[in-house]
Amino acid sequence: MSERRSRYEIYWEILVFCQTPRAFTVIINRCDLNSKTGQEYIEFLSRKGYLSIVKDGEKTMCAATGRAAEYITLFSRLYQTLFDEIPGFKL
Amino acid sequence: MRNDVSTQFEDEIKSFWILSFLNLVFAAITMAYGVMFIVTRLQEMAQAGFLSALPVIIVIVGFAAAVLCIKWIVSSVEIFSSIEELKSAYTRKGQMTPEETTGFIIQMVNQYRTNKALIHTMILVCTLGGFCFFALGIMSSIEFISLGLTSGTVSLNYLLIPSALLSLGIAMVSLTCSYYFRKYTSVWDMRLSEISRSENMLEKTMEQNSP
């Protein structure tokens, strides 16, 4: 079902997962992305200041920043509103 | 944490699971009934030794309904397996953090995005199937009372009552499923348009917050 996700949903998944610093390969596996698109998403988030790239010895890790927390909160609020405000489906 | 949102989310998963399951069960019953119906009518026609218009029309309508059933079953299985997967994952989770709840909402949204076209097909198939069986039920009901126009006698064939009732019952269930699938799509289409608005807001936020 991953191909149906919007880019904002993918940003959210990456940022939530990177609340603990993670390596690039771990991120793309967990978020079900290929290397190319994974690289694009991570670069974008890093450029916008939502992810910081941290060197941990040999490894390069990605960690969510304080700005990411704002995005995660806003995204969660907007998505939970879908169930709060729109009358639900019930038999 | 199972908050109000996740309770509603859980109710929706259960409701849609029940709808998909009912739809699948009735699709299977309809398929079996449709085949039985056609075979019985063909036997009757063979025994009678001549062709009259009404049984031939009934067989043609029955055959159309059976063909629709194949499409109905295949689509039902696809929809049911996707919601079953989501329901099992949700049940396994138990206590959930707000982030996990949001994660499940994303999965539910994606489940709808993936199955949207299929659900629209299902609405069409259920409606057409419903009308086919409604027509079969009406025709069987007409056959139940045969009028001898020349002799002026009325004869009742009680053996056709179960067949007519079953056809009308399947028609009702099929049309009800179609109604609920339509209701489900209207809820989710509203949510998808709300998501588009939310994405505009997220985009603006990201632009404003750019370093």
Chai-1 contact restraints between the chains, C-beta under 6 A:
chainA,res_idxA,chainB,res_idxB,connection_type,confidence,min_distance_angstrom,max_distance_angstrom,comment,restraint_id
A,M1,B,N110,contact,1.0,0.0,6.0,A-B,restraint_1
A,M1,B,T114,contact,1.0,0.0,6.0,A-B,restraint_2
A,R4,B,N110,contact,1.0,0.0,6.0,A-B,restraint_3
A,R4,B,R113,contact,1.0,0.0,6.0,A-B,restraint_4
A,R4,B,T114,contact,1.0,0.0,6.0,A-B,restraint_5
A,R5,B,N110,contact,1.0,0.0,6.0,A-B,restraint_6
A,Y8,B,E199,contact,1.0,0.0,6.0,A-B,restraint_7
A,Y8,B,L202,contact,1.0,0.0,6.0,A-B,restraint_8
A,E9,B,I106,contact,1.0,0.0,6.0,A-B,restraint_9
A,V16,B,E99,contact,1.0,0.0,6.0,A-B,restraint_10
A,K48,B,M206,contact,1.0,0.0,6.0,A-B,restraint_11
A,K48,B,S210,contact,1.0,0.0,6.0,A-B,restraint_12
A,G49,B,P211,contact,1.0,0.0,6.0,A-B,restraint_13
A,R67,B,N209,contact,1.0,0.0,6.0,A-B,restraint_14
A,S76,B,T102,contact,1.0,0.0,6.0,A-B,restraint_15
A,L78,B,S198,contact,1.0,0.0,6.0,A-B,restraint_16
A,Y79,B,T102,contact,1.0,0.0,6.0,A-B,restraint_17
A,Y79,B,I105,contact,1.0,0.0,6.0,A-B,restraint_18
A,Q80,B,V5,contact,1.0,0.0,6.0,A-B,restraint_19
A,L82,B,R191,contact,1.0,0.0,6.0,A-B,restraint_20
A,L82,B,E194,contact,1.0,0.0,6.0,A-B,restraint_21
A,F83,B,V5,contact,1.0,0.0,6.0,A-B,restraint_22
A,F83,B,Q8,contact,1.0,0.0,6.0,A-B,restraint_23
A,F83,B,F9,contact,1.0,0.0,6.0,A-B,restraint_24
A,I86,B,M190,contact,1.0,0.0,6.0,A-B,restraint_25
A,I86,B,R191,contact,1.0,0.0,6.0,A-B,restraint_26
A,G88,B,Q8,contact,1.0,0.0,6.0,A-B,restraint_27
A,G88,B,E12,contact,1.0,0.0,6.0,A-B,restraint_28
A,F89,B,E12,contact,1.0,0.0,6.0,A-B,restraint_29
A,F89,B,S15,contact,1.0,0.0,6.0,A-B,restraint_30
A,F89,B,Y184,contact,1.0,0.0,6.0,A-B,restraint_31
A,F89,B,V187,contact,1.0,0.0,6.0,A-B,restraint_32
A,K90,B,D11,contact,1.0,0.0,6.0,A-B,restraint_33
A,K90,B,S15,contact,1.0,0.0,6.0,A-B,restraint_34
A,L91,B,S15,contact,1.0,0.0,6.0,A-B,restraint_35
A,L91,B,I18,contact,1.0,0.0,6.0,A-B,restraint_36
